Amino acid sequence: DVKVTQSSRYLVKRTGEKVFLECVQDMDHENMFWYRQDPGLGLRLIYFSYDVKMKEKGDIPEGYSVSREKKERFSLILESASTNQTSMYLCASSLSSGRVGNEQYFGPGTRLTVT
Amino acid sequence: GDSVTQMEGPVTLSEEAFLTINCTYTATGYPSLFWYVQYPGEGLQLLLKATKADDKGSNKGFEATYRKETTSFHLEKGSVQVSDSAVYFCALSDLWSNTGKLIFGQGTTLQVKP
């Protein structure tokens, strides 16, 4: 089975701190994604990566950056955390694009609170 | 652009009731369609999928049929259980996209009462 793990289930940080959220997948997937999930807003794509060192902005990249130095690991970075970044963060991975039925596999999520 | 519209929730049912959660989509190309489920405090899990018109996806008693003529992918289950209480997301991907992105609906909360 595909396994996507996230470094923390719950995280509490202070405003202005630099925050790292880590995601690791064990199935050699090319694509990796970071979403945030907020009540009433569904899932919103922050960034995604289709190869090592490659990244593209999603729908809400402002205030975030990402890093993908190894194929299995995709990090989300909040350079200076703010209270409006309090949210559930979900990581996902999938096989390379262009495949029929190319589903994404999700990690358990990190609930981040910024105070 | 491509989009997915789900019925608003919450949907509240009694145990053993019939479930339908509506999902319609707008897309260019030939998307694959998915239903994901999110149990409280967890990430999303793939429930079922369909990759071409008239395909029926099924899993754990849930079914959905890819209807190209009505651009729909409604989720159904004949007899729900309390353990089916969760948030359900409909999603689509574009076979011809080179990004692997999925477009999600807003999610529908299902509450099943004993």
Interface residues (C-beta under 8 A of the other chain):
Chain A: V4 E30 N31 F33 G40 L41 G42 L43 L45 F48 Y50 E56 G58 L90 A92 S94 L95 S96 S97 G98 V100 G101 N102 E103 Q104 Y105 F106 G107 P108 G109
Chain B: S32 F34 Y36 G41 E42 G43 L44 Q45 L46 K49 T51 F89 S93 L95 W96 S97 N98 T99 G100 K101 L102 F104 G105 Q106 G107
